[in-house]
Amino acid sequence: ATMWAVMMIGMMLPSATPMILLFTMVQRKQGTRPVLTTGAFAVGYLLIWGGFAVVAAALQVGLGQMALLSPSLAFVSTRLAGLVFLLAAAYEFSPLKNRCLTQCSSPISFITSHWRPGIVGALRMGVSHGAFCVGCCWALMLLLFTAGVMNILWVVVLSVLVLVQKLLPYGRMITRATGAAMAVVGMVLLVL
């Protein structure tokens, strides 16, 4: 779980940085203590990803006990990897992914629609933003099992993909293109 938590922080914090910086700026303009409130926001965000890390670690243990993972923590079956790619592809086109991506990719909109005052409010906002981010990216994180959980190149590719989907103006088009590419990879892996 610790490994997953560190990996999730490393992968997700870059795409959360614009939100955290905007949150800090708003706090500063309101004359509040931006260090405390921003810290509370970040703690809330990281708590959600920490919860995801525990679930991912439990999944890893379960897959390992079923002998479905190699020593490099990749699926031993290309068909299983293909199914996970198809699952991730389908999720890329889902309304839930779109809703979560909308919340994650627009910091101003998120802050105006989810504003809560004070430190507890900041913590709640961080939890809410983290939940939307997990909702946006959980299927992409499952793809770590297809090439090896600790495959640094794959971690970087998925981190960049998350960053691009959340921060570039054409994130939805990129999400659809990514979904189509994942579907093709999934079908190829199923046929092999």
Summary of the structure (lengths in Angstrom):
residues: 192
radius of gyration: 17.5
end to end distance: 32.4
largest distance: 60.3
contacts: 625
relative contact order: 0.18
helix: 83%
strand: 1%
